[in-house]
Amino acid sequence: MQKRKVFSLIIFFCLVICIDKIFALPFEEGEQLTYQVSFKQVKLGKSIMTFRGEEDINGESAYRISFFTKIPSLKDTEELYAAKDTFLPIEVHRKVKKRIGFSDNIIEKYDQENFRVDITSKSRLRTKEFSIEKDSPIHNAILLVYYCRTIERFDKNKPIKINLPTTEFDVLYKGIETIDTPIGEFQAHSFTSNPPKFKLWLSADDRRIPLKIKNPGTLGYTLVIKSIE
């Protein structure tokens, strides 16, 4: 079992280095992207995604990303800490404030060497602890967006294998598309997944701005860019 885990980890990092080849970050500390959130064409609220730069967590230097969503039914605030070489999650701190019911405070701690995430969820009435084990390193849907931004060359013939805690899929590069957003028309790199779980459009320039994200998490919303700071 241990040999299989080590072998899978070696294969993953070989893929990162040899196939996807990460290069200098196309975004800087303080980049803030604001999105219009919709569900089935109905505008519901906004999301803000901010790259905070480098920060230490548990004695390890990591990238920190903040992700905030406000819609009528809830406010969802996430602080994500990612490995600097792969954008794999190290820890995720999440607070979900519901319009009806109690708020949840969730902490996810990732052990990428053993392909495990330990999750603690606390509300006013209960505390729940559980773990999820997989057979390869575990990704995060929000951090996946940043990882895709750092890939040097996109290749239609090389799918990116993604392993989320509750699902698995391949991200496929589809080519260049023209998309409309509230701040104008853009040429964009288009990605989809097999099976259909994820769609992403990155601006076809050096910054690789995530212009549109569909189903970035479990909520099933679509995010479209409305401001870039």
C-alpha positions in Angstrom: 0.0 0.0 0.0 2.8 2.4 1.0 4.8 1.6 -2.1 1.7 2.3 -4.3 1.3 5.7 -2.6 4.9 6.6 -3.1 4.8 5.5 -6.7 1.6 7.6 -7.4 3.2 10.6 -5.8 6.3 10.3 -7.9 4.2 10.0 -11.1 2.2 13.1 -10.1 5.2 15.3 -9.7 6.8 14.0 -12.9 3.6 15.0 -14.7 3.8 18.5 -13.1 7.4 19.0 -14.1 7.6 17.3 -17.5 4.1 17.8 -18.9 2.6 20.9 -17.4 5.8 22.7 -16.6 4.9 25.5 -14.2 6.5 28.9 -14.9 6.7 32.4 -13.2 3.3 33.4 -11.8 1.2 35.5 -14.2 -0.5 37.3 -11.2 0.8 39.4 -8.3 0.1 39.8 -4.6 -3.0 41.9 -4.1 -4.7 40.8 -7.4 -8.5 41.0 -6.7 -11.1 39.6 -9.1 -14.8 40.3 -8.6 -17.4 38.1 -10.2 -21.1 38.2 -10.8 -22.7 35.0 -9.5 -25.6 33.5 -11.3 -27.6 30.3 -11.2 -29.4 29.2 -14.4 -29.2 32.8 -15.8 -30.5 34.4 -12.6 -28.1 36.9 -11.0 -27.7 36.1 -7.3 -24.8 38.0 -5.9 -21.0 38.3 -6.1 -17.8 36.5 -5.4 -14.4 38.1 -4.7 -11.1 36.1 -5.3 -7.9 37.6 -4.0 -4.3 36.4 -4.2 -2.6 37.3 -0.9 0.9 36.3 -1.9 3.2 34.2 0.4 2.4 33.4 4.0 3.7 30.9 6.5 1.5 28.1 7.8 2.7 25.4 10.1 6.3 26.5 9.4 5.8 26.1 5.7 5.8 29.0 3.1 2.6 28.8 1.1 0.4 30.9 -1.2 -2.8 32.3 0.4 -5.9 32.9 -1.6 -9.1 34.4 -0.2 -12.5 33.5 -1.7 -15.7 35.3 -0.6 -19.2 34.7 -1.9 -22.4 36.5 -1.0 -25.8 35.4 -2.2 -29.2 35.8 -0.6 -29.1 32.5 1.2 -25.5 32.6 2.6 -22.1 34.2 3.0 -19.2 31.9 2.3 -15.7 33.0 3.3 -12.7 30.8 2.5 -9.0 31.2 3.2 -7.0 28.7 1.2 -3.3 27.9 1.7 -1.6 26.2 -1.3 1.8 24.6 -1.9 3.9 27.0 -4.0 5.1 24.5 -6.5 1.8 22.7 -7.3 -1.1 24.8 -5.9 -2.2 21.7 -4.0 -4.1 22.6 -0.8 -2.3 22.5 2.5 -5.2 23.9 4.6 -8.6 25.5 3.9 -10.4 27.6 6.5 -14.0 28.2 5.7 -16.9 30.0 7.4 -20.4 29.5 6.0 -23.0 31.9 7.4 -26.5 30.9 6.5 -29.6 33.0 6.3 -31.5 30.3 8.1 -29.8 28.1 10.6 -26.4 28.1 12.3 -23.1 29.1 10.8 -20.5 26.5 10.1 -16.8 26.8 10.7 -14.9 24.3 8.6 -11.1 23.5 8.6 -9.6 21.1 6.1 -6.1 19.9 6.7 -4.4 18.0 3.9 -1.7 15.3 4.1 -0.6 15.1 0.5 2.0 12.5 1.2 -0.6 10.0 2.4 -3.5 11.4 0.1 -5.7 12.3 3.0 -7.7 15.3 4.2 -9.0 15.7 7.8 -12.1 17.8 8.1 -13.5 19.5 11.2 -16.9 21.2 10.9 -18.3 23.1 13.9 -21.6 24.9 14.4 -23.3 26.1 17.6 -24.9 22.7 18.2 -22.4 20.1 17.0 -18.9 19.3 16.0 -18.2 16.8 13.2 -14.8 15.3 12.4 -14.1 13.0 9.5 -11.4 12.1 7.0 -11.3 11.4 3.3 -8.6 9.2 1.7 -7.8 9.0 -2.0 -5.2 7.2 -4.1 -3.4 10.3 -5.4 -2.8 13.9 -4.3 -6.0 15.8 -3.5 -6.9 19.1 -5.3 -9.2 22.0 -4.5 -11.6 23.5 -7.0 -10.7 27.1 -6.3 -6.9 26.4 -6.3 -7.4 24.5 -9.5 -8.1 27.9 -11.3 -4.7 29.2 -10.1 -2.9 26.1 -11.1 -4.3 26.3 -14.6 -3.1 29.9 -14.9 0.5 28.8 -14.3 0.7 26.1 -17.0 3.2 27.2 -19.6 1.7 25.5 -22.7 -1.9 24.2 -23.1 -2.1 20.9 -25.0 -5.4 19.5 -26.3 -3.8 16.0 -26.2 -2.7 16.1 -22.6 -5.6 16.1 -20.1 -4.9 17.2 -16.5 -6.1 14.6 -14.0 -7.9 16.2 -11.0 -8.7 14.5 -7.8 -11.1 16.4 -5.5 -12.1 15.0 -2.2 -15.5 13.9 -3.5 -15.0 13.5 -7.2 -12.4 12.9 -10.0 -12.2 14.2 -13.5 -9.9 15.2 -16.4 -9.5 18.9 -17.3 -9.4 19.2 -21.1 -8.1 22.2 -23.1 -10.5 23.1 -25.9 -8.8 26.0 -27.6 -9.5 29.8 -28.0 -13.0 31.2 -27.8 -14.5 34.7 -27.8 -16.6 35.4 -24.7 -18.7 38.4 -23.5 -18.4 39.7 -20.0 -19.8 42.7 -18.1 -16.4 44.4 -18.7 -16.1 43.6 -22.4 -15.3 41.0 -25.0 -12.3 38.7 -24.6 -10.3 36.1 -26.4 -10.1 33.2 -23.9 -8.5 29.8 -23.4 -11.4 27.4 -22.9 -11.3 24.3 -20.6 -13.9 21.7 -19.8 -13.9 18.4 -18.0 -14.7 14.8 -18.5 -17.1 13.9 -16.9 -18.7 17.4 -17.0 -17.8 18.9 -13.6 -15.9 22.1 -14.5 -15.6 24.8 -17.1 -13.1 27.6 -17.2 -12.2 30.5 -19.5 -8.8 32.2 -19.0 -7.9 35.4 -20.9 -5.6 34.7 -23.8 -2.9 37.1 -22.7 0.0 37.0 -20.2 -2.2 37.5 -17.1 -4.5 34.5 -17.8 -7.3 36.2 -15.9 -10.1 33.7 -15.0 -13.0 35.4 -16.9 -15.6 32.8 -16.3 -15.9 29.8 -14.0 -18.7 27.3 -14.1 -19.3 24.9 -11.2 -16.2 25.9 -9.2 -17.4 24.0 -6.2 -20.3 22.1 -4.8 -22.8 25.0 -5.2 -23.1 24.7 -8.9 -23.0 28.5 -9.7 -21.5 30.3 -12.7 -19.1 33.2 -12.0 -18.4 35.9 -14.7 -15.8 38.6 -14.2 -17.1 42.1 -13.4 -14.0 43.9 -12.2 -10.2 43.4 -12.1 -8.0 45.2 -9.6 
